[in-house]
Amino acid sequence: MKILVIVKRVEDPEIKIKLKADGSGIETEQMKYVVCPFHEIAVEEALRVRDASGGENEVVALCVGPEDATQQLRTALAMGADRAIHVVAATSALDPTLEAIACEKVIREESPEIVILGKQAIDDDLGVLGGMLAERLGMSQGTFASKEISLDSDEEKSKIPALKIEGGRLTVVREVDGGIETLSLSLPALVTTELRLNMPRYASLPGIMKAKKKEIRTIQLSDAIGDATMQLKVIKLEAPPKRQAGMIVPDVATLVSKLRNEAKVI
């Protein structure tokens, strides 16, 4: 079995993001980049599915991004992925259409049984790549895969894993508005991961050393997308307005008056 997991390079969420003066983008000098947390969870889940299914299984990491996105692929390899593919782009500011076209080409070449990626990326928060890829590839999909749930019974307590291969099908436990839903998908299938799905493992020192010797195949973006062009353009970025200072009111009547007449929330 082959599992392909998509990895995205994003700005470190622990770093304060500064905008350029003209609002055309963010300041990237001395910026630190990491694997998007949603996609890191996808890598962890791919490794768990591989290990649980047994047999000859392989996890392939795929990233569409600039040359230095190799560092994020090395992270996935250090966690346990077997090899990686890097679609090299001149910029990380690609719209989902180009990213989907590039990923589609690689996925068709690799023919994995399962594709796993984060439900969204924390840099643009669009959350559309999974759905676009499933549509383009004609794959069944399970979105928002969530954590294991426990079933209480008189006889025993059993756990259902969020992703499980059984009888040639993929079972996916996912979050919906009303709670938890379980899907049974035909293979090949695509899954997007929620934050509550798992806790990604730390890359061990032996894993980091092994990652240096693992294969990373590179493909140029132009070879992956052909003559496709950007469909989405960012016109301007603006910082959110600063929060106003709070105030202390003398009594409940004043509070209600301000909420009704000034804040207009009641």
N, C-alpha and C positions, 0 to 999 in steps of 0.2 A: 504493500500500500504506500502511496505517496501523498503527503500532506504539504500543501504550499501555504505559507504564511506571509502576509504582506507586512512590511515594517516601514514606518514613516519617520523621517528625521524632522524634529521640531525643536523650537527654542525651549531651553530649560525653564519649566514653569516656576522654579524657585528664584529666577532672576527677574528683576523689575524691567519691563519692556519700555523702551523710550522710542517715541515717534520722531521721524525727521521733521524739520521745521516746516517744510512745505506739505506735509501730510501724505507724501507719496509712498511711504513705507516705514519700516522700523530701522533703528540704528543697529547695525550688525557687527560693528567693531567690538572685538573681545567678547562676542556672544558665544555662549556655550550651548551645544546642541546635544540632544538625547533622543532615545527612542520614545515615541509618543506612548504615554501610559496605557492607553487602550490597546495599542498594538503590542506592547510588551506582554500584556495579559493574553493576547492572541498567541504569541510565541509560546508562553507557558502552557496554554491549553493544547496547542499542537503537539508539544512534547508529551503531555499526559496521555493524549489519545494514541500517539505512536507507541508509547510504552505499555499501555493497557491492552492494545490490540494484538501485540506479539507478532512473531514472524518477521519477514523481511520488510521493514518499514523505513521510510525516509522522510525527513522534514527538510523542505527547501525554503529558504528565506528570500523574499523578493523586495527590493527597494527601488523606487523611482525618485531620484534626487541628484544633487550636485556630486562632484567627485569625492568630497570629504564625507559623504554619507556612508562611505565604506566603514567608518568607525561604528555606525549604528548596526551595520550588518555583522561586524565582528562581535558586537554585543550579543546578537542573536546566536551566532556560532558558538560563543563562549557559554551561553546558556545550555546549548546542546543540539542546535540545528546541525544538519549534516553537511550542507553546502549552501551557497548563496548565489543570487543573480542580481546584478546592479545595472539598472537602466540609467545611464549617465545623462543628466540634463544640465544645461547651463545655469539653471536657477531652480530654486525650490518653489517658486511662485507659479506652479502649474495649476490650471483649472482642472476640475474633476473629469472633464471629458477627455483631455489628453492623457491624464493618468490612467483612466479606464481603458483607453485604446492601447496604451503601452502594456498595461498589466494583462489585457486580453491576449495579446500576441504571445507573451511569455507563457501564460497559462495553457493556451492551446498547444504550444510546443511541448510543454511538460506533461500535460494530461493527468493532473492529480485527481485523486478520488475526492479529496476535501480541500477547500480553500477557506482559510480563516483570516480575518482582519478585524481591527477595532471598529466599533460602531461609528466612530467619528474621530477626527484629529483635533487636538487641542489648539492648533494654530488658526484654523479657519472655522471650526465647529460646523461644517456643512453636513457631514453625516450622510452623504449620498453615494459614495464610491461603491459600497457593498451592493446596493440595489441596482446601480448602473451595470456593475460587472455581472451580476446574476442574470440580468435581462440580456446582455450582449452574448453571454455564454450559454444561455438557455438552461441554467442550473436551477434546481430547487434551492430555496434559501430559508435559513432560520436566523432571524435578526434578534439582537439583544439577548444573546445567550447569557444566562445568569447562574448563580451559585447552586451547589448541590442543595437538595431539600431532604429532610428526614421524614419518613412515613412511620407514624406510631401505630402499632397493632398489638393485639393481645399476645401474639406469639413472639414477635421480635421487632427490633428497630432496624430498618434497612435504609440505606442511602442510595438515591438515584443520582448518578453523575450527570452533569449538565450536558455533556456530549458522550454518547455511547454508540458503538457500532454493534448491531445485533441483527442477525438474519439478513445480512447484505444491505441493511438500511441504517441510517443515522438518526438516532433519537436526540432531540435538542430540547432542553428545558429553558424556557425564555420568560422574560418579564413582559407583562401586558398591563394595561390600565387597571384591570380588575384583580390582578394577582399574578399567578404562575400558570403557564400553559406548556404542555408537552407536545412536540411535533415529531412525526416520523417521516423522514425525508428519504427519497430515492437518491442513490449515488450516480453521478457526482453531485456534490452539494456545496453550497457556500454558507458560511456562518459568520455573523458579526458579534463581537464580544462586549459585554457590559463590564463596568468597573467592579461589580460585586461577584464576578465569576470565580476569581481565584487570586492567590497571592503569588506573584512571579518570584521565582527562585533567584538568588544571587549567583552571579557567575563565579565559580570556584577558581582558584589559582591554576589547577590542572586544566580546567576548561578554557581559561584564557590562553594558556600555552598551546593547547591543541588547536584553538581557533586560528592561530597564526599560520597553521599549516593547511587549513581547510580551503577548499576551492571557492573563489569568488569569480564568477564569469561576468564579463562586462558587455553591455550592448549600448550602442549610441541611441539616444532618444529619436533622432531622425530616422534611424533604421526601424524603430518600433512603431512609429506613428505615421510614417509616409508623409503625405501632403496635408494631414489634418492640422487645423489651426485652433488657436484659443477661442473659446466661446464665451468666456467670462473675463471681464476686466475690472480690476479694483480702481476706482476713480480717486478715492481719497480715504484716509484713515483719520479718525478723530478720537481723542481720549474722552472717556465718559466725564460728565460734569462732576466736580468735587462735591462731596456730601456736605450739606450745611450743618453747622453746629447745632446741637440739641438745646433745649431750653427747659427750665424748671417752672412749672405752673403752680399756683398757690392752692388750687382745689380742683375737684372733679368737674365742676361746672365750667371752669375756664378751659379745661382740657377738652371737654365735649364741644364747646364753642369753637375752639381752634380747629378741631378735627372737621367740624361741619362747615365753617365759614372760610378757613384759610387752606387747609389741606384738601377739603372737599372729598373726604373719604367716607363720610356717613351722611 
